[in-house]
Amino acid sequence: MTAPHSPPKLLSIDDALALVGAHVSALPAEEVALEHAYGRFLAQHLRAAVDLPPFASSAMDGYALRAAGTPGRLAVVGESAAGSPYRGALGERETIVISTGAVIPPQADAVVPVEDVLGAGGDEIEVSEVVPPGAFVRDRGSDIRRGDPLLRTGTRLGPAQIGAAAAAGLGTLPCRRRPSVAILTTGSELRRVGERLEEGEIFDANGPMLDAALRTTGATIRRIPGAADTPEAHRAALERALEHDVVISSGGVSMGAHDLVRRVGSELGVHEVFWRVALRPGKPLAFGVHGSTLVFGLPGNPVSTLVCFELFVAPALLALQGAPSLRPQWGSARLGTAVARNAQRDDLIRVRAAGEGAETVLAPLHGQQSHQIAITAQADGLALIPAGTGELPSGSEVSYLPLHRF
């Protein structure tokens, strides 16, 4: 990614997202076993392989009967349990014991709950009220018919979707491939947790943080050993990273003498799409492409890294897997206190949230600098404060991005 002689104009968040989106194409499809499909995105529409339910069944524990035979006394002639249907014929003045989900015999057209009859458990019951046809009957195909649309392309598979696919007889599902992502942290001062710190050195927070964040997106992850601030170390690390679908580096994208990511990336053939966004924290974000590989150069301060990941990287990773839009999952909430605006850049401030939905009230944390990851660990999410002058007053509605995804 080429470092220009003078900084370019800052892009808006929306314009930067649009440029990322222009270079994202969904990855190829693969068949995935149902038990491994949680969190994946469908690559094509699904249709039901069977009727649901596949037979008329009871919605209650009770007695299956002919509605025309009620009210009155009915002889109990058998039982239909789940998996063990009643095989005989059923006369007008006859009934069978039936369990929830069990097959209703062809002659029956209604079910009366066990608590609504007299003589339950005996050889004869009395039904004192008229039972309407269809009472407590789940008709065949009342949920979905065989061949009907079940789930649409781009659907992310959660527990309900997995359950629906299983019930509809689908043992494998066509899903987009998971993207392979290389994480590269840069800086001669970084040490892995557990190593001895010398003066001027710090523990690498961005590598573990990005690893954890990536696990929420469904990506497969490879940690590239950290690169010291030399062109040779950067080249070796980036060459390994560029073998993946996505590269995420942190640090080395600003304008200092040791900021080498963009320069070395350019020498390796990375085409820089943009550099710098009108965003605080996160202004030095760089984005480029190397063939089909997406290359995100995130700023090195931990909060900047986190903000850029949430706004740009996570949506791109989901879009690679077939998500229908490349947008952060913004909600809305209200400020619990006035917040000063930045004249040149949108602010993403760290907040604690109280309440739910439209009544969520946000309290900004004390400590909004981009290095303050320990304070950020107390945040529930990010609030977008649009660029401008003056203050946004308490009670103002703002876009809100939760930080906790599990």
N, C-alpha and C positions, 0 to 999 in steps of 0.2 A: 504494500500500500504506500503510494508515494507521498512524501511529506512536502506540501507546497511551500513556496517561499514566503507567502503571506497567508494568514489564516483566512479560510473562506467564511462567508456569511453563515451565521448560525441557522440551522434548520429548525423548524417547529417539530414538536413531537409527532404530529400527524403526518407531516411531509416525510420525516425519517421512517416512520412505520410504512408509509406507502412505498418508499424505495426498497425497504427490506422485502415487502410483500411481492414486489415486481420480480424478485429473484428467487422466490420460493415456489417449488413445484412438489406436489405430493409424491412421496416415495412409492416404489412398486408395491403391489399387493402380494400377500402370501396367505395360505390357509393356516389357520390357528385353531388348535384344539380348544374346545369350549372352556375347559378348566384353566387355560392359560390366556384367555381373551380379555380378562378384566382390565379396564383402562385403555384398551386399544380402540382404534377408530375403524369403522366399517368402510371397506373399499367399494362396495356396491350395495344396491337395495337387496333386502332379504324378503322372501315370501314364506308363508307358513307351509310346512310339509304335511301337516295333518289338520283336521278340524279341532278346535279347542272350545269346549271339551269334545273329545272324540265320540261321545255318546251322551244321550240324555241322562242326567244324574241328579241326585237329590242335594238340595242346599241345606238340609237339616237332618238330624237324627229323628226318626219318626216312623210313619207308616205310609207306604205307597198304595194308592187306591184309585178306583174310578170315581171321578167327581160326581157322576150321575147317581152313584149309590149313597150319597150323603144328603141329609143326616141319617143315622141309623146304626144298627149293630152289624159288625163285619167279622167274619171268621178269619183268624190269622192262619195262613196256609204255608208260610215259609219265610225266608229271609234273603235279603240282598246286602252283602257286605262289600266293602271296597276290595276289588280284585276277585270277588266270588259272587257273580251275579246269580239271581234266581232264574232257573231254567224252565219252570212250569208256566202254564197258562193261568190267567187271573180272572176270576169271575166277577160279576157286578157287585156281589155282596161279599167279596173276599178282599183281603189285604195282606201285605207282607211287611215284616219289620225291615227297615232300610236305614243304612248308615249314611252320614254325610259323604258325598262323592261317589256313592255306589250307583250301579246301573239301575235305572227305572225300567221295569219290564214293559214290553210294547203295549200291553192292554191298559196300563196305568197312565193317568194324565195329571196326577196331583200328588202332593205329599202333605200330610198333616203332622205337625210336630208332636213328639211324644208327650209333651206337657199339656197338649190340648185334647187328649182323649181320656176316657175312663176305662179302667181295666188293663192298663199297659202292663206288659209282661205275661199276660195270660193267653188263653186260646181264642179269646174274643175281645173285641174292643167296641166301645160306643163312641160315636162321633155325634155331638149334639148340635153342631152348626153346619150349614151348607159350606162345603169346600169348593171354591171356584176352580175351574180347569186351569192348569198351569201353576197353581200355588206351589211355591218352593221347589220348582223344577228348573234346572239349568239345561236349556235346550242344547242339542248338539250344534257346535259352531257358533254359540252365542257370544263367545269371546272373539274368535276369528275363524274364518273359513280357510280350508286348504287352498293355497295359491294366492290368497289375499296378501297385500303388502303388510309386512311385519315391522321392519326397521329400515330407515333410510340411510343412504350413503352419507358418511360424515358423522354418524351417530357415535358418541363415545360410550363404550360399553360399561355400564355400572351394574350393580346387583339386579335391578329390575329387568334390564335388558338381557343379562345372562339368563335369568329365570325364564323370560319369555322365549328366548331362543331354544332353551332346553325343552320347555313344554311343547314347543312347536316342532320338535324332532330334529333340530339342527345340531349335529355333533361337532362340526367344524365351521368356522366363520372366516370369510375373506376380509382380512384386515391389512392396513398399510404397515409396511415394515417400520420397525423402530429406528430412529436415526442414531448413528454412532457419533459420539461427541468426544472430542479431545479437550481436556482442560490443561492450560499452560499458565502457570504463574511466573512472573518475571521479577527480577530484582536481586542483586547480590546480597542484600541485607536479610533475605528471607531464610528462615530455618524451619524445618519440620518440627511439629510438636514432639517433645521428648528429647530433642537435641539441646546441647549447651548453648546458651546465648552469650556472645561476646558483646562488648560495648558497640552500640550502633546497630545491633541486629534485632530483629523482631520475629515472632512466630508467624508462619503463613496462615492467615485466617481465610483468605479468599479461596484457596484450593478446597478445603473441607466444606466451606459454605456453598460453593458452586456444586460440588459433588452432591450435597444434600438437596439443593434446589433442583438439580437435574433429575433426581429420583422421583420427584413429583410430576415430571413431564413424561415419563415413560421412556426416556432415552437410555441407550447403553453407553457406558462411561469408560473412558480411559484417561488416567492421570499421567501426563507427561512430566518427567522430573523437571523441577524449576530451573529456569534459565538465568544464569548470571548476566550482568550488564556488559556483555561483550558481543560483537557481531557474530563471532564463531559459535558461541553458546546459543544465541537466538536462532541462527540458521539451522543448527542441528536439531533443536527442539521443534521449530516450525516445520521442517521437512517431515518429521515424524507425525506431527499433528495434522498436516494437510492430507494425510491418507484417509481421513474420516469425512463423514457427511458434513460435520460442523466443527469449527474450531472456536473455542472461547479462550482468549488470553486475558490476563488482568495485569495492568501496569504497563508502562512504557509507551503510552500513546499521546503524551502531552508534548511539550516543546523543549524539554530539557536535553542536555547533552547526552544523557544516558537513556533517552526514550527511543528505543531501537525497533520496536515491533513493526511500525508502519514502513520504515525504510527497508528493513530486511525482508518483510513480506513482499514489498514491491520487487526486490531483486529476485525473489522466488516465483514471481509471476502473479501475485495477488493484485487484482484490479480493485482499486479503492472506489467505492460507490459514494460514500460520504464520510466526512469527519467533522465532528462538533455539532452539538444539538443545543438549542436554547432551553437548557434544563439545568436545574440545580437540586441535588448534586448529579453529576454525570456528563457535564459538558463535553469532555474530550472523547466521547464514544466514537469509535471508528467502525465502519462496516465495509467489507469487500467480498469478492468472490474469486475463487480459484477453480476454474472449470465449474463443476456442479457443487463444489464445497463452499459453504457459507462461512465467512470469517468475521467474528465479532471481536474487536479490540476494546475491552472494557477498561475504564480508568482503574487505577490501583487502590485508591482509598476504599475500604470495605463497604461503606454505605453506598458510594457511587457504583461499585460493582453490583451490589444487590439491587439498587434501583434500576440500573440498565438491564440487568437480567430480567426483572419482572416486566418491564415495559416493552422490551424488544426481543430478547432471546427466547423467553418462554412462549410467547405467541408464535414465533417462527417455528419452534420445535413442534408445537401442536399442529400447526398448518402443514408441516412436512408429513405428519401422520394422518392428514385428512380432515382436520378441523375446518369447518366451513368459512371461518373468518380469521384474519390475523389482527386481533385486537386484544388488549388487556381486558380482563373481566371486571370492568368498573362497576361499582354500585354507587349509591348516593347516600349522603349523610349530612349532618349539620355541624357547623363549628360551635364548640362550647365557649369559645373566647375569640376576641378579635385577633387577626393575624396580619402582620405587615406584608405587603406585596413587594416583589422584586421588579424593577422597571424593565429589565432586559430579558429575564428568563422565567419560565414556569418553575415553581418550587414544588418538590415532592417532600412534604414534611412528615415526620414520623409521629403517629398519634396513638393514643389509647381510645378504645371505643366503648361506649356504654349504651344499652338499649338494643333494639332490633329494628331492621327494615328502615323505613323512612324516618323513624324516630331515633335512629342511631345518632348519638352526640359524640363528637370527637374532641379530645383534649390533647393539644400538642405537648410533646415531651420537652423537657428542659435539656438542651443539648442536641443541636441540629447540625453540627459540623460533620463533614463527610468521613472523618476518621473514627467517629464515636460509635463503634459497633456494639460495645457493651451496653450503652444506653439504648441503642436500637433494638437490642434483644428484649426490651420491655414493651416494644410497640406491638399493637395489634394490626396495624396497616399503614398505608401511605395515603395522604390527602393531597390532591392536586390544587395548588393555589396559582391561578393564572397570573401571568405577568401583568403588571400595571402599577399604578401609583396609589399611594394611600394605604388604607387597610380594608380587608374584608371584615365586616362587622360580625360580632357574635350572632349566631343563628343563620348565617349564610349557608346555602346549600352548595356542597362541593362534591366532586368525584372522589370516590374512596375505593382503594384497592387493598383487600385483606392480604396479609402476609403469610398466614398459616394455612398450608395445604398439606394434607396427609393422605 
